[in-house]
Amino acid sequence: MTEFDTPQPNIARIYDYLLGGKDNYAPDREVGSRIEQALPAVHLGVRQQRAVLRRVVRHLVAEAGLRQLIDIGSGLPTADNVHQIAQQIEPDTRVVYVDNDPVVLSHARALLADRKETVVAVGDLRDPAAILADPLLREHIDFDQPVGLLLCGILHYVLDEEQPALIVKQLVDALPSGSYVFIHHLITPGDSADEGTTAAEAALRQGVGRGQFRSLAEVAAFLDGLELLEPGVVTVTEWRPDADTPAVTEHPVLRLAAVGVARKP
Ligand SMILES: C[S@@+](CC[C@H](N)C(=O)[O-])C[C@H]1O[C@@H](n2cnc3c(N)ncnc32)[C@H](O)[C@@H]1O
């Protein structure tokens, strides 16, 4: 039996299910349903995760002028993928997708077969040195020019004992001055809004063996030493909302994820 036909619940496919995609199997949907029971508004949360990723990528390419992005934990292809957003603004923008899931890698390679600006590398966030040494990534990214590092919806799958802060530091240390880091992370807001958080975290842990929500302060600490862009580390829809971005005050589920973007001085 290969990794492709073993129907174990899988992070990328559970997320695809929650986004309304079709690249998922019964075990993924079972974990997804448990998350839906714990957090009935989770679909709004995952859609807003994609929406803030779009806003950040637009900012990094259109405003900050970046022409190369590394997206670690890229996930299954969906609507408005990072390379599509970036290359709509500047077609030459180079994008390296990195994921440790063979299913994700095979879908992404199929999608990108004919695109030279965008490549897909196998890599595990918990081994940043190996990601940085990947020959495809090194061929594609010029480490003398600023890079946008995207860590969207992935650091909460790195447990405390795996030293996520050290991992972020090792990656940032490899980037030149003028680079940017984006983090999206599931959080425990620590008030009445977190009723479903513990159950959702438990469903993730039970289903895929990992999942660790952190506090807003812990997420902010990942960006220590960098220049935090306005409005700082905030809930997802508070980060430079568009006219159609829903208000966090009206949707408690939106308090369960924080984002921040910072520049390396
Ligand atoms: C929830 S999806 C997020 C997808 C996309 N970044 C987004 O925010 O819409 C998380 C992705 O991270 C990947 N992932 C989880 N742990 C990882 C690790 N240690 N190294 C590399 N990828 C990982 C999963 O395979 C999955 O594709």
Ligand as a Chemical Component Dictionary entry (heavy atoms), coordinates in Angstrom:
data_LIG
# 
_chem_comp.id                   LIG 
_chem_comp.type                 NON-POLYMER 
_chem_comp.pdbx_formal_charge   0 
_chem_comp.three_letter_code    LIG 
# 
loop_
_chem_comp_atom.comp_id 
_chem_comp_atom.atom_id 
_chem_comp_atom.alt_atom_id 
_chem_comp_atom.type_symbol 
_chem_comp_atom.charge 
_chem_comp_atom.model_Cartn_x 
_chem_comp_atom.model_Cartn_y 
_chem_comp_atom.model_Cartn_z 
_chem_comp_atom.pdbx_ordinal 
LIG C1  C1  C 0  -4.456 24.162 6.724 1  
LIG S1  S1  S 1  -3.418 23.921 5.336 2  
LIG C2  C2  C 0  -3.057 25.603 4.912 3  
LIG C3  C3  C 0  -2.982 25.852 3.420 4  
LIG C4  C4  C 0  -2.681 27.310 3.028 5  
LIG N1  N1  N 0  -1.388 27.727 3.530 6  
LIG C5  C5  C 0  -3.747 28.240 3.540 7  
LIG O1  O1  O 0  -3.534 28.865 4.581 8  
LIG O2  O2  O -1 -4.811 28.350 2.948 9  
LIG C6  C6  C 0  -1.905 23.407 6.126 10 
LIG C7  C7  C 0  -0.874 22.831 5.171 11 
LIG O3  O3  O 0  0.366  22.685 5.876 12 
LIG C8  C8  C 0  0.946  21.445 5.533 13 
LIG N2  N2  N 0  1.823  21.056 6.639 14 
LIG C9  C9  C 0  1.477  20.733 7.907 15 
LIG N3  N3  N 0  2.566  20.475 8.653 16 
LIG C10 C10 C 0  3.622  20.653 7.823 17 
LIG C11 C11 C 0  5.045  20.561 8.003 18 
LIG N4  N4  N 0  5.561  20.211 9.177 19 
LIG N5  N5  N 0  5.839  20.826 6.948 20 
LIG C12 C12 C 0  5.327  21.166 5.739 21 
LIG N6  N6  N 0  3.995  21.280 5.507 22 
LIG C13 C13 C 0  3.160  21.023 6.537 23 
LIG C14 C14 C 0  -0.207 20.496 5.318 24 
LIG O4  O4  O 0  0.166  19.405 4.485 25 
LIG C15 C15 C 0  -1.206 21.434 4.642 26 
LIG O5  O5  O 0  -1.053 21.390 3.249 27 
# 
loop_
_chem_comp_bond.comp_id 
_chem_comp_bond.atom_id_1 
_chem_comp_bond.atom_id_2 
_chem_comp_bond.value_order 
_chem_comp_bond.pdbx_ordinal 
LIG C1  S1  SING 1  
LIG S1  C2  SING 2  
LIG S1  C6  SING 3  
LIG C2  C3  SING 4  
LIG C3  C4  SING 5  
LIG C4  N1  SING 6  
LIG C4  C5  SING 7  
LIG C5  O1  DOUB 8  
LIG C5  O2  SING 9  
LIG C6  C7  SING 10 
LIG C7  O3  SING 11 
LIG C7  C15 SING 12 
LIG O3  C8  SING 13 
LIG C8  N2  SING 14 
LIG C8  C14 SING 15 
LIG N2  C9  SING 16 
LIG N2  C13 SING 17 
LIG C9  N3  DOUB 18 
LIG N3  C10 SING 19 
LIG C10 C11 SING 20 
LIG C10 C13 DOUB 21 
LIG C11 N4  SING 22 
LIG C11 N5  DOUB 23 
LIG N5  C12 SING 24 
LIG C12 N6  DOUB 25 
LIG N6  C13 SING 26 
LIG C14 O4  SING 27 
LIG C14 C15 SING 28 
LIG C15 O5  SING 29 
# 
